[in-house]
Amino acid sequence: MNNTIVRKLEGKVACITGGTRSIGRAIAEAFLAEGASVVVNGRDTVKGEASLSEMNAGDRAAFFAGDASRQETCEGIVDYAIERFGHLDICVLNSGGVLNTAPVAQMSDEEWRLEIDWNLNHVFWGMRRALQHMIPRQSGRVIVTSSVEGKLGKPGIPGYVTTKHAVNGLVKSAAQEVGTLGITVNAILPGIIETDIVRATGPESAVAMGLAGYDEMIALFCADSAIKRPNRVEEVAAVAVLLASDAARNMTGCLFPVDGGSMPY
Amino acid sequence: MGVLDGQVACITGGTRGIGRAIAEAFVREGANVVINGRSENKGRQAVAEMNAGDAVHFIAADIKQRQNCDDLVDATVAKYGRIDILVANAGGGSDYAPIVDLTDEAMQNAMVFSFWHTFWTMRKAFGYMIPQRSGRVIAISSVEGKIGKPTISPYVASKHAINGLVKSASKEVGTVGITVNALCPGAIETDEMKTEGPGAAAAMGITYEGLLDIFANESAIKRLNEVEDVANVALLLASPAGAGITGSLISIDGGTSPY
């Protein structure tokens, strides 16, 4: 048999918003293992440098510091990847989360705007910049980390649910625009994963959702699923590698579930 | 080393087209694979072309018969000792017509070919997978399992039925290490398509080329899909990384399906 290891992303360049920990980090490590060069992002330079050292990928990994809810970061990481590695093949818009929790009736304009900026505008700003680079090259992959909440809706987290629904629409529309140009645009919809950000914001989300605590919130998400357990970052990363690879050239506009059977469609 | 080392797969159909591409991908990743078809000659030819020694085995069977579906799964276990992955891939239809003129036979044929065979093989495979508390069932559905074209209602209905079966089954076995998913490919110019497409097109009042154009034009990529597109996703679902994906209807359709 043929035992030659063919790496699926050899020579490709990727940028990932977020990426120092959890889902983005798992994607970064999977991309590096498949031969890509990767720029990861986060607000904290100390965490960024630590993640580079832990990933131990030498010159193939770089860190771009910045808040993904700000336009200059979303455009800056794309520009930085091109400057650092010469071009950009794969743009993973992964940063996001539950920022401020409140039922709609108590939601402030300011909280609403923050969540729209982080989860929706960040994806638009990063995607627009990436497509401006990819369209002339007639080649590229845009992968958005969406969520089961992009198809479902839980109480108490309306900003998260709304923005994840919105990015799914953005992905579908963009996919139609660039479908004949060798560029694919897809979303991955993970179920609940106990990432650092879920651990950090989960207790407050649980209260907003009317639950006793963090454990009850995790149990609620698991109860939605067929597997009755949270998903894992490696499960998302495997799908990201597939979508990023040349093999997935004909998959676009797809909302790819990694949710243990939680969504009705 | 492959991601499916030591795994055993059974693929209905599999001598050509999508099933063949999946078989080749699985064998490349270390699995032992049973492929199936009605024709001994085509089976022998496929095994010879795949050139994978004892890692691929052909079993002739018409999967439109329940007993043959049961026997195919049993024979897989007899040959390789277990079954880890079932790919219910065979399917299709014939004698398409607008519903007002559609015969019972045309509807039944498509339902047996696509849906019933998926149910029969899944039920039989679960009999092995549930006790071993692990398994993967992959049903080859279609973009027509999510949308619907006129005049090919047997095909559309049978693929929608598969999608419902997959969702329900995934909920039954979700906590026992078994995943059940459907792949929904866009149109691919397989031998099956070349055989059945002209009849379907004629029933729709268009040419075969016109039918392919409809499929291409409704996609974002404005071209047809390829069998390897489907095999890549099947491999992911069959691999350890696919353990958290179940009950999914995964579109591999160049951006055609609305959901």
Interface residues (C-beta under 8 A of the other chain):
Chain A: M1 N2 N3 K172 A175 Q176 V178 G179 T180 G191 S225 A226 I227 K228 N231 R232 E234 E235 A237 A238 V239 L242 S245 A247 A248 R249 N250 M251 T252 G253 C254 L255 F256 P257 V258 D259 G260 G261 S262 M263 P264 Y265
Chain B: M1 R28 G30 A52 A55 K167 S170 K171 V173 G174 T175 G186 S219 A220 I221 K222 R223 N225 E226 E228 D229 N232 V233 L236 S239 A241 G242 A243 G244 I245 T246 G247 S248 L249 I250 S251 I252 D253 G254 G255 T256 P258 Y259
